[in-house]
Amino acid sequence: MVNKGYLHPPWRGDSGEEDQGTGEGREVKGPSRDVNVKMIFLLFLIHFTGDFYNSFVSPLLPAFASKFSLTLTQVGFIAAISRVLSFVVQPPVGYIADHYRTRLFILGGPLLSTIFMSLTGVAPNFLVLTLFVALGSMGAAMFHPTAAGMVYSFAGSRFAFSMSFYNFGGTLAFGLGPVFITYFVARFGLNSSFYAMILGLTVICFISKKVPLPVHEGLRNFGFIGSLKEVFGGVWKSVILIWALGVLRTFVGQSFLTFIPVLFSREGYSLVSVGLMVSLYNVAGAVSGLFAGFLADRMGYKPVFYLSFCLSAPTLYLLLVVPEGAFVLAFFGGFFVMSTLPLFVAVVQEIAPRGRSMASGLMLGLSYGTGGMMTPITGKLADLYSIRSVLSVLPLLFLLMLPLVYLLPIPGRKLK
């Protein structure tokens, strides 16, 4: 069953009354119909900064593989570290964020990502490289539940679009980050990545003076199990269905994002060209997320899911078989595959509004974490058969996901 009261309920405090404070003198009495552009942009900037540094790993995988003579299974393992930690870190962060008001995660997360992802280039061996990626990925995971949970407070009547704009910060970062770091490394060497943290530290100093305290969800008197029942008790079947779709979408998307750079690098593309391809994929996803949010606010979520999945499958397949169109197809592949990313978070928040940070953490952690955790499976199969053969089959999963979209228990909703 679907919670019929899930569309835009007010924030509530422990007493059942509307929560009055977000810190620094700001009050949140439940969202008005007007969008707080300043705060949505600040959340966008937090998302951009954390994910900008987290984007360094994929385009540098060929350099890491060359430096440490890695197998494809090890490459897949490195890529999976971030996703595994999304599963481990985000749910408890979301739980704490819904119980206590703290800026630890929303500021400390981008800080960890900035420092340790910049240090990957100076790692002396595979073990230390894995440690740096792990710590940087933990940082990238830490701020997501809290920041995503805060979007609703400032979104007004444009929740799906505001969530898409917040997500735009992350996908834009994953678009620009690979271009930046591959050029930086090609120009100054892999060991120079250490200096890339200067930009991020500057931005974090600015953010720390502006970001308010998150609003908790009035779950302080509930334990962990009690909180799960309070948030998901009546809608757990719906959440599991959304989770399954998120896992499959992430598995296919992350498999392509991880192994397309390795495949094309082996076929003669330069590191900068590979970085540009990854950037096109992610920038396109950033732009399409805005379109998807805009359309979802007007025609409902389901039509957008149908359109995205139906177009993702042929585009990804063509990316493999039409090499002369690789850059264009990388753009459109990212455009269709990543367009629904913010909608997954928006849907689960609307279905389970009582604990938005926890819902975001479980959705991002469990679906993206589990889907990314499956990336080594793709790597192992690629070691056995070939990268191209394995990737050629994966787009079919998007077509198999269409019946699950039909079962999504979300009514169409349109803005007047």
NULUMMAR-562906 format. One record per residue (C-alpha): residue in three letters; y, z, x. Coordinates in pm, 1 decimal, always signed. Each point is the difference from the previous one (the first is absolute). Layout:
% residues N
  code        py        pz        px
   ala         Y         Z         X
...
//
This chain:
% residues 416
  code        py        pz        px
   met      +0.0      +0.0      +0.0
   val    +356.0     -62.7    +104.2
   asn    +264.6    +266.3     -11.1
   lys    +229.8    -138.4    -270.5
   gly    +293.0    +189.5    +137.0
   tyr      -4.4    -151.1    +345.6
   leu    +300.9    -227.5     -25.7
   his    +289.6    +164.0    +183.2
   pro     -37.6    +371.3     -80.0
   pro    +258.7    +235.2    +152.0
   trp     -56.7    +195.6    +317.5
   arg    -110.5    +353.9     -79.0
   gly     +17.0    +320.8    +196.6
   asp    -232.6    +297.7      -4.0
   ser    +160.4    +146.1    -307.2
   gly     -45.9    -314.7    -203.1
   glu    +373.2     -65.5      +8.1
   glu    +151.3    -294.4    +175.7
   asp     +25.1     +52.2    +375.0
   gln    +359.5     +43.8    +104.7
   gly     +10.1     -56.6    +372.0
   thr     -83.0    -254.7    +263.7
   gly    +198.0    +159.4    +279.9
   glu    +345.9     -51.1    +146.3
   gly    +164.1     +71.2    -334.7
   arg    -172.6    -286.0    -183.4
   glu    -154.0     +58.7    -339.5
   val    -277.4    -189.5    -167.6
   lys     -34.9     +65.1    -372.8
   gly    -241.7    -282.3     -65.5
   pro     +86.4    -364.3     +61.4
   ser    +289.1    -165.2    -176.5
   arg      -8.7    -369.3     -77.0
   asp    +229.0     -69.1    +298.4
   val    -148.9     -60.3    +343.6
   asn    +127.7    +222.5    +281.8
   val     +38.1    -284.8    +246.7
   lys     +98.5    +222.2    +292.5
   met    -309.1    +219.5     -23.4
   ile    -237.2    -289.5     -62.6
   phe    +140.1    -167.3    +312.1
   leu     -47.6    +320.5    +200.8
   leu    -364.9     +13.8    -105.0
   phe     -25.3    -368.2     +89.2
   leu    +135.4     +80.5    +348.3
   ile    -251.6    +281.7     +48.7
   his    -280.8    -233.9     -97.1
   phe    +131.8    -275.6    +226.7
   thr     +28.1    +223.3    +305.2
   gly    -346.0    +153.4     -24.3
   asp    -177.6    -328.1     -68.4
   phe    +203.3    -199.9    +253.8
   tyr    -173.0    +189.9    +279.8
   asn    -332.8      +9.7    -178.3
   ser     +10.6    -382.4      -6.1
   phe     -30.3     -22.7    +379.4
   val    -379.1     +36.2      +7.1
   ser    -123.8    -322.3    -166.4
   pro    +202.3    -255.3    +200.8
   leu     -80.5    +180.4    +325.0
   leu    -375.9      +5.6     -63.5
   pro     -53.8    -312.8    +216.5
   ala    +190.2    +169.2    +284.8
   phe    -200.0    +321.2     -40.2
   ala    -325.9    -197.7     -17.6
   ser     +90.0    -182.5    +320.8
   lys    +117.6    +309.9    +184.3
   phe    -305.1    +213.0     -83.9
   ser    -261.6    -278.3     -54.2
   leu     -64.7    +113.0    -357.7
   thr    -274.2    -129.2    -228.3
   leu     +89.8    -114.6    -352.2
   thr    -159.1    +318.5    -131.6
   gln    +238.3    +205.5    +216.0
   val    +291.9    -211.7    -119.9
   gly    -104.1     +70.5    -358.2
   phe     -32.6    +369.6     +85.2
   ile    +358.9     +16.7    +126.9
   ala    +125.3    -175.8    -312.2
   ala    -200.4    +237.9    -218.5
   ile    +141.1    +316.8    +161.7
   ser    +327.9     -29.0    -187.2
   arg    -175.0     -60.2    -332.4
   val    -246.0    +284.6     +51.3
   leu    +286.9    +238.3     +69.7
   ser    +174.8    -123.2    -311.6
   phe    -300.8    +130.4    -188.0
   val      -5.7    +330.3    +189.9
   val    +372.2     +76.4     +16.0
   gln    +160.6    -133.3    -316.3
   pro    -189.1    +197.0    -269.0
   pro     +73.8    +343.3    +153.8
   val    +359.3    -105.6     +69.3
   gly     +39.4    -105.4    -362.9
   tyr    -155.0    +327.8    -114.2
   ile    +239.8    +208.2    +211.7
   ala    +299.9    -212.7    -101.1
   asp     -70.3     +65.4    -368.7
   his     -20.4    +375.7     +63.7
   tyr    +275.9     +64.9    +254.3
   arg    +338.4    -146.9     +75.3
   thr     +13.7     -97.8    +367.2
   arg    +143.5    -282.4    +209.5
   leu    -266.5     +47.1    +266.9
   phe    -205.6    -301.0    -103.7
   ile    +276.8    -239.0     -93.8
   leu    +171.6     +48.4    +339.0
   gly    -288.7    +101.8    +226.8
   gly    -212.7    -294.7    -105.2
   pro    +234.4    -275.6    +121.5
   leu     +64.7    +204.0    +315.9
   leu    -370.0     +10.3     +95.0
   ser     -40.0    -369.5     -73.7
   thr    +305.2     -91.2    +206.8
   ile    -111.8    +194.5    +305.4
   phe    -373.4     -66.4     +17.6
   met      -6.9    -363.7    -108.0
   ser    +256.1     -68.3    +273.1
   leu    -232.8    +166.0    +250.2
   thr    -301.4    -225.5     -74.2
   gly    +108.3    -252.4    +262.4
   val     -22.8    +257.9    +278.7
   ala    -342.5    +135.5    -102.2
   pro    -221.9      +7.0    +311.1
   asn    -331.8     -52.4    -180.9
   phe    -162.9     -66.6    -336.7
   leu     -38.5    +370.5     -83.4
   val    +369.6     +78.4     +53.7
   leu     +97.7    -317.7    -186.7
   thr    -207.2    +117.2    -295.5
   leu    +164.9    +344.5     +17.2
   phe    +352.1    -148.4      -2.4
   val     -86.6    -231.1    -289.5
   ala    -150.1    +295.8    -187.2
   leu    +306.8    +221.8     +44.4
   gly    +239.8    -280.5     -83.6
   ser    -202.0     -89.1    -307.7
   met      -0.5    +362.6    -114.1
   gly    +377.4      -7.8     +21.1
   ala     +16.9    -320.1    -201.8
   ala    -225.1    +155.4    -263.5
   met    +189.8    +329.5     -24.4
   phe    +318.2    -120.3    -165.8
   his    -150.4    -243.4    -252.2
   pro    -106.1    +239.1    -281.2
   thr    +325.7    +198.0      +6.4
   ala    +230.5    -301.1     +23.9
   ala    -191.5    -197.3    -263.4
   gly      +2.5    +302.7    -228.8
   met    +378.9     +27.5     +34.2
   val     +66.6    -358.0    -113.2
   tyr     -40.6     +85.6    -367.4
   ser    +280.6    +258.7     +12.4
   phe    +254.1    -264.8     +92.1
   ala    -148.7    -313.1    -162.7
   gly    +151.8     +25.2    -346.3
   ser    -149.4    -254.8    -238.2
   arg    -101.8    -234.5    +282.7
   phe    -299.7    +192.7    +132.7
   ala    -225.8    -292.8     +93.4
   phe    +283.2    -184.6    +173.0
   ser    +122.6    +314.6    +179.5
   met    -353.9     +71.4    +118.2
   ser     -22.9    -362.1    +116.6
   phe    +329.0     +32.9    +188.7
   tyr    -122.6    +320.1    +164.0
   asn    -318.6    -183.7     +92.5
   phe    +213.3    -289.6    +124.9
   gly    +109.8    +230.2    +282.7
   gly    -358.0     +33.3    +120.5
   thr    -102.2    -362.0     -39.2
   leu    +323.9    -122.9    +156.9
   ala     -69.1    +233.1    +291.9
   phe    -347.1    -147.6     +38.0
   gly    +166.1    -341.6      -1.1
   leu    +269.0     +69.0    +259.8
   gly    -192.6    +248.1    +214.3
   pro    -257.8    -247.6    +134.6
   val    +271.0    -251.1     +97.7
   phe    +197.5    +272.4    +172.7
   ile    -287.0    +156.3    +194.2
   thr    -169.7    -326.2    +103.7
   tyr    +328.4    -139.6    +128.5
   phe     +77.6    +330.4    +170.1
   val    -342.4     +12.5    +167.2
   ala      +2.9    -369.0     +92.6
   arg    +346.1     +40.4    +154.4
   phe     -36.4    +338.2    +173.8
   gly    -373.6     +69.0     +15.1
   leu    -240.2    +220.2    -197.5
   asn    +105.1    +316.0    +184.7
   ser    +358.3     -48.9    -123.3
   ser     -98.5     +90.2    -358.6
   phe     +96.8    +358.5     +89.8
   tyr    +369.3     -89.2     -32.6
   ala     -40.7    -134.5    -352.8
   met     +20.8    +353.9    -138.1
   ile    +376.3     +21.9     +68.0
   leu     +90.8    -195.8    -313.5
   gly    -223.7    +209.5    -224.5
   leu    +125.4    +331.4    +134.5
   thr    +356.8    -108.4     -72.3
   val     -83.3     -89.2    -360.1
   ile    -188.9    +326.4     -54.4
   cys    +303.8    +198.2    +115.7
   phe    +204.3    -178.1    -267.2
   ile    -262.8     +51.5    -269.8
   ser     -28.1    +372.1     +75.1
   lys    +361.8     +52.4    -103.7
   lys     -38.3    -177.6    -335.3
   val    -344.9     +52.5    -147.3
   pro     -24.0    +267.0    -273.7
   leu    -279.7    +245.2     -62.1
   pro    -278.0    -152.9    -210.2
   val     -48.3    +134.8    -353.5
   his    -330.5    +180.0     -51.5
   glu    -204.4     -62.8    -313.3
   gly     -48.4    +353.0    -130.0
   leu    -357.5     +31.5    +125.2
   arg     +56.0    +299.1    +226.5
   asn    -215.8    +231.0    -211.4
   phe    -295.2    -239.4      +6.7
   gly    -260.5     -11.5    +275.2
   phe    -130.0    -327.6    +136.5
   ile    -267.6     -51.0    -268.0
   gly    +235.3    +122.4    -270.5
   ser    +266.7    -243.8    +115.9
   leu    -248.1    -288.9     -10.4
   lys     -95.9     +90.9    -356.3
   glu    +363.5     +39.0    -102.5
   val    +103.2    -334.1    +148.3
   phe    -308.2    -217.7     -55.6
   gly    -210.1    +185.6    -257.9
   gly     +61.4    -233.3    -293.6
   val     +37.8    -323.2    +193.6
   trp    -255.1     +21.5    +282.5
   lys    -193.0    -308.6    -115.8
   ser    +318.5    -205.6      +3.1
   val     +90.8    +126.5    +346.4
   ile    -346.5     -88.6    +135.6
   leu     +32.8    -354.0    -135.4
   ile    +340.5     -42.8    +163.9
   trp    -142.6    +148.8    +319.9
   ala    -284.6    -255.0      +3.5
   leu    +245.3    -288.9     -32.4
   gly    +214.1    +147.3    +276.5
   val    -300.5     +36.0    +232.0
   leu    -110.1    -362.3     -43.4
   arg    +351.0    -139.3     +37.1
   thr     +59.1    +206.7    +312.6
   phe    -336.6     -90.0    +153.3
   val     +65.6    -374.3     -25.4
   gly    +366.4     +22.4     +98.8
   gln     -56.8    +226.4    +298.9
   ser    -299.4    -202.6    +119.1
   phe    +216.9    -311.0     +15.5
   leu    +292.1    +187.2    +155.0
   thr    -228.5    +145.0    +268.8
   phe    -214.1    -298.8     +95.1
   ile    +224.7    -302.9     -59.0
   pro    +203.0     +95.4    +312.8
   val    -320.2     +26.7    +204.8
   leu    -139.4    -327.6    -139.4
   phe    +314.3    -204.3     +58.6
   ser     +58.1    +159.0    +340.3
   arg    -347.1    -118.0    +103.7
   glu     +82.4    -345.7    -130.7
   gly    +302.6     -38.4    +226.8
   tyr    +293.8    +155.7    -183.3
   ser    +237.7    +204.6    +217.3
   leu     +59.0    +371.2     -56.4
   val    +349.6     -75.9    -133.7
   ser    -141.0    -259.7    -242.0
   val    -256.3    +249.8    -122.1
   gly    +273.7    +259.6     -45.9
   leu    +207.5    -251.4    -197.3
   met    -298.1     -75.2    -222.9
   val     -54.8    +369.8     -71.5
   ser    +370.9     +38.3     -71.1
   leu      +2.7    -292.5    -242.7
   tyr    -296.4    +153.8    -180.3
   asn    +174.1    +335.4     -34.8
   val    +352.9    -123.8     -72.1
   ala    -140.3    -217.9    -277.4
   gly    -175.7    +307.3    -138.2
   ala    +326.3    +191.3      +6.6
   val    +181.8    -268.4    -198.6
   ser    -284.2     -48.8    -248.0
   gly     -14.3    +374.4     -66.9
   leu    +357.5     -16.4    -130.1
   phe     -89.3    -291.4    -226.4
   ala    -310.2    +180.9    -120.8
   gly    +197.1    +314.3     -84.7
   phe    +266.4    -201.9    -179.5
   leu    -261.6    -182.9    -207.8
   ala    -202.9    +315.6     -71.2
   asp    +306.7    +169.9    -150.3
   arg     +31.9    -290.3    -242.9
   met    -346.6    -131.8     -79.9
   gly    -233.7    +284.6     +95.0
   tyr    -230.3     +54.7    +295.4
   lys    -310.8    -196.7     -98.9
   pro    +148.9    -352.8      +6.3
   val    +132.2     +65.5    +351.1
   phe    -341.6    +117.0    +120.1
   tyr    -168.4    -307.8    -149.1
   leu    +247.1    -237.4    +163.4
   ser     -20.6    +168.1    +339.3
   phe    -379.3      +9.5     +20.6
   cys     -50.9    -354.5    -128.8
   leu    +233.6    -141.5    +264.9
   ser    -108.4    +225.1    +288.8
   ala    -355.8    -134.6     +22.8
   pro     +75.0    -372.2     +59.4
   thr    +299.2     +71.8    +225.0
   leu    -196.8    +220.8    +240.7
   tyr    -282.1    -252.5     +14.0
   leu    +242.2    -283.1     +79.1
   leu    +147.6    +211.8    +279.6
   leu    -335.9     -27.0    +174.6
   val     -74.1    -368.8     -61.8
   val    +347.3    -155.4     +38.6
   pro    +110.3    +112.2    +348.5
   glu    +299.8    -235.2     +10.4
   gly    +146.4    +194.4    -292.3
   ala     -79.7    +342.8    +140.5
   phe    +354.6    +135.9      +0.6
   val     +81.5    -120.1    -351.6
   leu    -333.1    +119.1    -135.9
   ala     +38.1    +337.0    +176.2
   phe    +328.6     +38.9    -189.2
   phe    -149.5     -85.4    -338.5
   gly    -313.2    +201.3     +72.8
   gly    +209.1    +310.4     +53.4
   phe    +218.3     -90.9    -299.2
   phe    -289.3      +1.4    -245.4
   val    -226.9    +264.2    +156.5
   met    +265.3    +267.6     +52.0
   ser    +206.6     -54.8    -315.2
   thr    -195.7    +260.6    -197.6
   leu     +14.2    +273.0    +265.3
   pro    +292.4    +193.6    -156.3
   leu    -140.8     -52.0    -349.3
   phe    -312.7    +202.1     +81.7
   val    +216.0    +301.0     +84.9
   ala    +225.6     -52.8    -302.3
   val    -294.5     -27.8    -239.0
   val    -173.2    +314.4    +122.0
   gln    +328.3    +195.5     -14.8
   glu     +57.5    -108.4    -357.9
   ile    -353.7     +85.4    -104.0
   ala      +9.0    +337.7    +180.5
   pro    +369.1    +107.0      -6.1
   arg     -64.1    +374.2     +36.9
   gly     -50.7     -22.9    +376.2
   arg    +163.3    -312.1    +133.4
   ser     -27.3     +84.3    +369.5
   met    -364.9     +97.6     -38.7
   ala     -69.4    -312.9    -204.5
   ser    +171.2    -213.8    +262.9
   gly    -185.9    +175.3    +281.3
   leu    -338.3     -36.5    -164.2
   met     +68.5    -361.8     -92.7
   leu    +135.1     -98.2    +340.7
   gly    -243.2    +216.1    +190.6
   leu    -317.9     -60.9    -195.9
   ser     +45.6    -368.3     -78.6
   tyr    +184.4    -124.2    +308.9
   gly    -185.4    +245.5    +222.2
   thr    -341.3     -95.7    -133.4
   gly     +79.5    -372.3      +1.7
   gly    +132.1     +18.7    +354.4
   met    -293.9    +215.7    +104.7
   met    -222.6    -294.9     -87.3
   thr    +170.9    -223.6    +259.6
   pro    -262.8     +75.4    +270.5
   ile    -257.9    -148.1    -239.0
   thr    +185.9    -328.5     +22.3
   gly     +11.8     +38.2    +377.9
   lys    -372.9     +68.8     +24.7
   leu     -83.6    -300.6    -217.1
   ala    +238.4    -211.0    +209.0
   asp    -184.5    +108.3    +315.8
   leu    -326.3    -113.2    -161.4
   tyr    +114.0    -326.2    -157.9
   ser    +363.0     -95.7     +76.5
   ile    +345.8    +103.2    -108.9
   arg     +58.5    -325.2    -187.0
   ser    -328.7     +17.5    -191.5
   val     +55.5    +356.0    -118.0
   leu    +364.0     -51.4     -98.8
   ser     -94.0    -312.3    -196.3
   val    -206.4    +208.3    -242.0
   leu    +239.0    +292.9     -53.6
   pro    +255.7    -180.4    -226.3
   leu    -269.8     -26.1    -269.0
   leu     +44.3    +373.6     -59.7
   phe    +336.3     -70.4    -164.7
   leu    -173.0    -206.2    -267.0
   leu    -257.9    +274.7     -54.7
   met    +288.1    +243.9     -57.3
   leu    +132.9    -183.7    -306.9
   pro    -236.9    +173.0    -248.7
   leu    +116.6    +337.5    +135.8
   val    +360.0     -97.4     -68.9
   tyr     -96.9     -74.1    -359.8
   leu    -135.2    +354.7     -30.4
   leu    +318.9    +163.2    +131.6
   pro    +115.0    +246.4    -270.7
   ile    +369.4     -79.0     +27.7
   pro    +195.9    -138.8    -293.8
   gly    +246.7    -279.5     +53.4
   arg    +355.9    +127.1      +8.2
   lys    +325.0    -189.4      +2.0
   leu    +356.4    +102.1     +64.8
   lys    +246.9     -82.2    -272.5
//
